[in-house]
Amino acid sequence: QVQLAESGGGLVQAGDSMRLSCAVSGSIASIDVMAWYRQTPRKQRELVAQLTGNSTEIYADSVKGRFTIFRNNKWNTLWLQMNSLKPDDEAAYYCAAESGGVQYWGQGTQVTVSS
């Protein structure tokens, strides 16, 4: 089992930066992939950024060049650095971890971007 807890959301202005954090606990050694997703009332949950065990990074086209996913060496903290935020980035952001084919989710943190 893996437990995830996001923090760092809030209200920002367009163009500002924000960093989200995800505290990871439980069977950390079993994690294969970690990622950030986001969801709005109008859209299905979508992948924002993904980080594999060999440090391969994958980003949604809409955030490439603006967002960065990274972790510490112990894998117990995952971050999402978001720069040049746009109103379209407004969403609930979720930390996710895949372990043995099972997907785990955090409770989500809301990011609101004012224009």
N, C-alpha and C positions, 0 to 999 in steps of 0.2 A: 504493500500500500504506500501511496505517496500523498502527502498533504501539501497543498499550495495556498499561499495567502498573498494577495496583491496589496500594494499600497502606492501612494503617490499621485493619484488622480486629483482632479479639481478643475477649477475654472482658469483659463488662460485666454489671452488675446491672440488673434491671428498673427503669425509671425514669431511668436514666442516659442520657447523650448520647455520641455517637461520630461522628467525621467520617472518611469514606473519601475517598481521593484516587486519581485516575487520571492518570498521566503519559501524554501523547499525543505521538507522534512520527511522522515520515513525511510523507505528503501531507496535511497538516493543512488546507490551503486547499480541498481537495476534499470535506471532510466536510459532509454535509447535516444530519445529526441525531446527537446523542449521548444516551446513556441509561445508566441503571443497571437491571440485572435481578437477580433472586435466584432461587435454586433450593435445594430441600431434597430429601432422598431420597424423600419421599412425594409431592412435587408437581413438575409440570413447571416449567420456567423461566418466570418471570413478570416482566412489566414493572413496575418500581417507580417510576421517574421518567424523563421524557424532556425534552430541551431542543433546540429547533430553532435554525436559524441566525438567525431573527428573534427569538430569545429567548422563544419561546412555551414555557411549561412545562406538562407533563401529569403527573399523579400517579395512582397506583393509589388507589382509595378507601380502602384499608386504611392508607395512610400520609399521607393529606391532613391538613395542619395540623401534622404532626409532622416530616416530612422536607422538605428543601429541596435542589434541584439547582442548581448554579451553576458558572460557569467563569471563567477569566480572559480578558482581551481577546485574547490571542494564541491562544486555543483549545488551548494545550498542557497545560492542567491542568483537570480536571473534578473537582468535589467532590460528595459527598452528605453533607449534615448531617442526622444522625438524632437526634431528641430523643424523650424519653419512650419509650424502647425497651421493647418487650414481648417476652415469650418467643416469641410468634408471629413476631417479626421475625428470629429465629435462622435463618440460612441462609448459603449461599455467595453472595457478591455479585459480580456481574460488570459491568465497564465495557464498553460497546458503542459502536461508531461505524458509521454508514452513509455510504458514499461511492460514488456512481455505481451504486447498487443492490446493492452488495456490503456485507455485514455483517461487521464485524471484532469480535473478542472479546479481552478480557484473560484472564489465567489464573485470576482469581477470588481473593477474599479471604474468609476465614471470619469470620462474626460470631456469637458465642455469647452468649446472654442468659440469665443465671441468675435464677430467681424467688425 
